[in-house]
Amino acid sequence: MKIREISISTYSVAFIAALALSTTSMTVAAHGTAKKNSEVAQTEKKEPTIGATKLNDTLTLLSGVGGFTGGNVVVSNGPDGMLIIDDKLEAMTAKLTAALNDINPSNDLKFVLNTHWHFDHAGGNAELGKSATIVAHTNVRKRLSTPQKIDIFKKDLPPSPASALPVITYDDSVSIHFNGEEIKVTHMPSSHTDTDSIMYFTKSNVLHMGDLFFNGIFPFVDIQNGGDVVSLTKNIEKVMGIFPADATVVPGHGPLATMADMKTYHQMLTETTANVSKMIKAGKTLDEIKAAGVPKTWAGYGWLIDVPTWNGIIHSSLTR
Ligand SMILES: [Zn+2]
């Protein structure tokens, strides 16, 4: 499968470099004209592209190859037209559109579903929303229509244009009946943000987790914007109890996964949280906790979010 060929190091370097720069730098990094540091220089060598992995006759996974393009996208293509879950970074919109044209030259894109509001998952909204209908949780519309900050990545985000805003919103859940199956969309409160939904294709048995799930790496949990590690961990446990053990699981970031991979991720969340909790109880300072590392099993998870940052995110969740 193409997704397995992604070099984790290229992917993470590109991600960190892109996120470390200012708001406009996403475009800059993606086009390879920034020369702010060596990490960015490394992304300049080749432009990231979008690779397609067919999941079945109807569904295709679109993922970044050779660099950071934004979150994983699932496309449903069939007699009703096309529907996509998430639409990557704004700078990738032309490549995303080309990938959709490859799947179906008539590119009859009817719906865009957003798993959450982040710019690397809803970046294509402004362009694609001019013709397709955007569906997302109520808080996605709230956040996209007002100024937002993500301090950890030094991001000051202005309100999005009207075309980028969800037209259909929901508070708890909604179903979309499309291409011969029901897509069950369920809001997961205070997880990665306060805007998250997971989306399940009932016939295909494919579950898109959005950024509740980073496969094989520490997740970014946006504490500033309603995320919470403890609540996220409980929600992952809930999901594992609801959906079939043989479901195909699409993480927000990282390679295509299984429920067993999500179980491993849940174990990582639980054990790294217990580790930080123990240190807080022992009276350690934030700096000491950041420097203390993680249990050995999870040391290799510090790619997108490094170990000190991850311990800091857990600390924020446990101490507010
Ligand atoms: Zn996100």
Residues whose N, C-alpha, C, O or C-beta is under 5 A from the ligand:
A	BS01	ZN	H118 D211
